Amino acid sequence: MKKVILAVLVLVVLAGAGAAGWWFMNEQRITAFGAAAFGAGTRTVEIPPRSNPKVTAKLLAEGKVVADPDLMYQWLKREQLGPKLRAGEYEFVGSLTPQQVADKLISGQVKLYHFTVPEGLRVDEILPILASSELKLDLGKLKALAADPRFVRKTGVPADGLEGFLFPDTYSFTRGATEESVLTKMVSRTIEEFKKSPRRPGVKFDLLQAITMASIVEKETGASELDQRPHISCVFHNRLAKDWRLDTDPTVIYAMMLLRGTYSKNITRKDLETDHPYNTYRNKGLPPGPIANPGVAAIHAALNPITCPDFFFVSKNDGTSVFCPDMKCHEANVDKYQRKGGGQK
């Protein structure tokens, strides 16, 4: 009987030793795996919502981000990281350790897609930029939303269309961003710049008036005229104060585009004489709405113009303008610069 008990004890000890040895070796493998880098190049992996650690480990292995799905799962389990992992599309570059991979998933460093909208474009020029980005937005839906008064008003725009309110900037969105969310974000940036812009005393423009003026200033200036925007804005503010017509060519170009359905920079005398709400050669005051989408410098210039005596300005053909307070001075500058291919403004 004693021999039987002794044999059983030996077996128990041996089994325990074997289990301890297996546990030690497996733990060593998991620990080594957790410190070992794997993979090369750029890999993108989509982790769906509510993915458990085992599914996550499998997807990471299939994406060649980690070497072994089972060890990755065991390592995540041992480190108790499962509840901290966040869903999303992730981009992994180069050789990474499981800890570095997990850190990215825990922090939610999802892959971002970028697009850039330059200053001064119209809505019909901006929407194709959004549609051609890697976000793969639907151009038809973008156009429909931009012209839907219900959606437009919901974004905070006091108009029936988004012209003027798609703020020029570089944007970053995650995969899955919708047409609605992208347009709403761009509008919010415009409204944000309007709200935080400094104002010259006496300038009482509301949101629509400010963006309309800013769009005119934007279209009347070149890239090198950034510092002249407040001066050009001053000219238009002075004309409004005197109840003059703004007489600005970009509004006529925009009016003709609305009438004809095509855009052309060429202006004829007939165009100048065509009656249209956007033709500031025919109507006093601001046009009904913006003619383009202005950047931050133009928005700030519209609300905070310099104080100046000028009512006229003419292009000097070098990306800058020269200003005048009266017609005599203006005509001299037109004669000096316009005959060389410049333009009257």
DRENMI-802463 format. One line per 8 residues: number of its first residue (from 1); for each residue x, y, z of C-alpha. Coordinates in steps of 0.001 Angstrom, whole numbers, plus 500000, padded with zeros to 6 digits. Example, Ala and Ser with C-alpha at 12.3 -4.5 7.8 and 13.67 -1.06 7.14 Angstrom:
! residues 2
1) 512300 495500 507800  513670 498940 507140 .
! end
This chain:
! residues 345
1) 500000 500000 500000  502837 502312 500858  504407 501564 497477  501194 502541 495681  500929 505830 497564  504569 506556 496842  504058 505874 493136  501066 508193 493023 .
9) 503047 510938 494750  505861 510507 492252  503426 510797 489374  501878 513926 490871  505288 515500 491354  506325 514613 487827  503050 515974 486394  503461 519183 488363 .
17) 507029 519513 487222  505950 518938 483645  503177 521524 483880  505527 524012 485497  508082 523358 482801  505461 523782 480047  504167 526976 481676  507708 528334 482023 .
25) 508616 527567 478422  505332 528976 477080  505675 532094 479218  509191 532506 477898  507872 532248 474327  505138 534822 475012  507609 537163 476697  510076 536820 473832 .
33) 507288 537387 471322  506250 540543 473121  509737 541973 472646  510355 540768 469090  509788 543063 466102  508163 541724 462955  507221 542874 459482  508437 545446 456995 .
41) 507030 548136 454725  503634 549763 455166  500608 547662 456109  497032 548716 456744  494682 546706 458953  491010 547350 459687  489900 546375 463188  486076 546267 463208 .
49) 484101 547495 466228  483659 544993 469076  486592 542831 467901  487843 540675 470779  491586 540141 471380  491587 536833 469508  490008 538345 466390  492297 541361 466651 .
57) 495379 539145 466872  494230 537140 463851  493693 540295 461763  497085 541675 462755  498779 538436 461734  496909 538310 458423  498059 541861 457787  501671 540837 458482 .
65) 501888 543217 461426  502706 540440 463940  504216 537007 463338  501960 534650 465310  498236 535199 466006  498156 532721 468908  501125 534251 470676  499759 537739 470048 .
73) 496470 536713 471585  498196 535109 474583  500364 538199 475043  497358 540558 474886  495564 538328 477362  498522 538187 479742  498941 541980 479638  495163 542417 480082 .
81) 495033 544781 477099  491878 543423 475453  489412 545977 476899  491723 548853 475940  492001 548055 472216  490103 550445 469927  488537 549730 466569  489516 551562 463391 .
89) 491759 551493 460353  495429 551461 461327  498587 551953 459302  501766 550224 460458  505138 551244 459061  508320 549204 459405  509201 546550 461943  507229 546926 465178 .
97) 507093 545019 468455  503730 543738 469742  503927 546419 472446  504265 549157 469811  501366 547647 467861  499226 547492 470984  500137 551067 471934  498812 552259 468577 .
105) 495565 550337 469023  495134 551540 472601  495725 555205 471750  493447 555037 468705  496102 556325 466283  493944 555474 463293  495004 556152 459709  494091 559622 458458 .
113) 493278 560709 454923  494137 564243 453867  493043 566712 451221  493844 570379 450652  491520 573108 449376  493212 576319 448130  491789 579778 448791  489427 581402 446331 .
121) 487856 578364 444673  484137 578080 444008  482009 575240 445352  481913 573582 441930  485728 573503 441995  486030 572274 445582  483636 569337 445514  485655 567371 442911 .
129) 488714 567750 445160  486797 566061 447979  485482 563344 445684  488945 562569 444272  490519 562224 447727  491205 558817 449277  488054 559231 451344  486167 558169 448207 .
137) 483273 560565 448761  480410 560563 446277  480480 563639 444020  476779 563426 443249  475871 563366 446913  478262 566237 447661  476607 568367 444974  473140 567504 446222 .
145) 474018 568411 449809  475731 571664 448820  472529 572775 447079  470056 571431 449654  468729 574393 451709  467701 572098 454575  471180 570624 454942  472867 573987 454340 .
153) 470842 575711 457059  471510 572802 459417  475256 573464 459134  474729 577042 460299  474961 578764 456915  472396 581609 456549  471810 580863 452865  470444 578185 450571 .
161) 473835 577011 449259  477345 576413 450583  479141 578872 448302  481647 580813 450387  481442 578582 453452  483765 575700 452553  486862 576925 454347  490141 576510 452425 .
169) 492555 574407 454462  494208 570999 454735  491835 568513 456340  492372 565097 457906  489615 562518 458267  489431 558852 459154  488040 556218 456828  484273 556246 457033 .
177) 483891 560017 457080  480621 560871 455347  479834 563586 452838  477740 565298 455513  480486 565219 458137  483154 566562 455781  481035 569476 454531  479870 570285 458054 .
185) 483460 570394 459285  484486 572780 456504  481562 575088 457248  482375 575078 460957  485885 576289 460167  484498 579280 458246  482108 580184 461052  484937 579789 463576 .
193) 487152 582247 461676  484262 584704 461383  483636 584591 465127  487238 585054 466204  488192 587681 463629  489039 591155 464957  486616 593870 463855  487234 597466 463010 .
201) 484858 599707 464965  481772 600427 462892  481934 597234 460818  478602 595554 461525  478585 592782 458929  476654 589644 459812  477991 586223 458826  476654 586231 455256 .
209) 477747 589811 454576  481218 589187 455978  481827 586069 453890  480411 587784 450807  482802 590713 451222  485665 588325 451988  484989 586364 448810  485215 589544 446729 .
217) 488455 590566 448435  489808 587043 447847  489008 587106 444123  490426 590612 443716  493828 589677 445130  496682 587453 444081  498796 585260 446315  501451 587960 446633 .
225) 498816 590508 447678  498186 588862 451045  499204 591977 452948  497057 594178 450678  493795 592449 451475  492909 594873 454325  493638 597813 451993  491485 596398 449193 .
233) 488766 595723 451739  489028 599375 452832  488308 600510 449266  485111 598458 449125  484024 599585 452589  484552 603193 451508  482419 602656 448403  479636 601100 450472 .
241) 479766 604005 452933  479343 606459 450049  476504 604380 448557  478588 603728 445446  478399 600585 443379  481265 598196 444129  482079 597853 440397  484103 594699 440869 .
249) 484776 592390 437913  484736 589038 439793  481060 589535 440646  480237 590007 436960  482161 586861 436077  480221 584959 438721  476904 586385 437480  477662 585296 433926 .
257) 478575 581806 435148  475213 581531 436890  473435 582711 433765  475311 580583 431231  476333 577566 433288  479977 577907 432228  482861 579847 433732  484871 582403 431751 .
265) 487270 585118 432888  486547 587216 429813  484161 590124 430401  482407 592001 427618  480645 595342 427720  477390 593439 427318  478252 591436 430451  478788 594641 432426 .
273) 475402 595896 431292  473546 592637 431974  471094 592973 434838  471785 590312 437457  471743 590386 441286  475466 589533 441364  476458 592246 438875  477885 595006 441072 .
281) 478227 597287 438050  474417 597362 437926  473472 597101 441595  474603 598948 444702  475677 597174 447846  476948 593657 448309  475743 590877 446009  473269 588331 447478 .
289) 476015 585967 448590  479656 584935 448249  481257 584393 444841  484006 582049 446103  485329 580476 449268  487661 582897 451063  490580 582048 453318  491359 583368 456766 .
297) 493251 586458 455545  490326 587584 453396  487777 586948 456159  489803 588989 458615  490305 591745 456023  486565 591932 455371  485864 592528 459055  488977 594484 459931 .
305) 489975 596667 456957  492545 599355 457420  491377 602961 457563  492262 604631 454264  491078 607496 452011  491054 605361 448880  488194 604504 446519  490154 602966 443632 .
313) 492930 600484 442989  494689 599193 439891  496866 596157 439318  500560 596910 438799  500990 593659 436846  503317 592225 439490  500741 590735 441834  500254 593975 443763 .
321) 497983 596998 443385  498312 600754 443609  495597 602767 445381  494028 606178 444813  491626 608446 446713  490212 610250 443665  489444 609837 439983  492305 612020 438732 .
329) 494873 609876 440524  493072 606721 439446  492997 607647 435769  496719 608383 435858  497391 604922 437285  495071 603275 434777  496965 605017 431985  500292 603940 433494 .
337) 499509 600319 434253  496479 599218 432252  498034 600005 428902  500821 597604 429815  498324 594798 430204  497193 595577 433731  493634 595621 434941  491471 598275 436486 .
345) 489899 597376 439801 .
! end
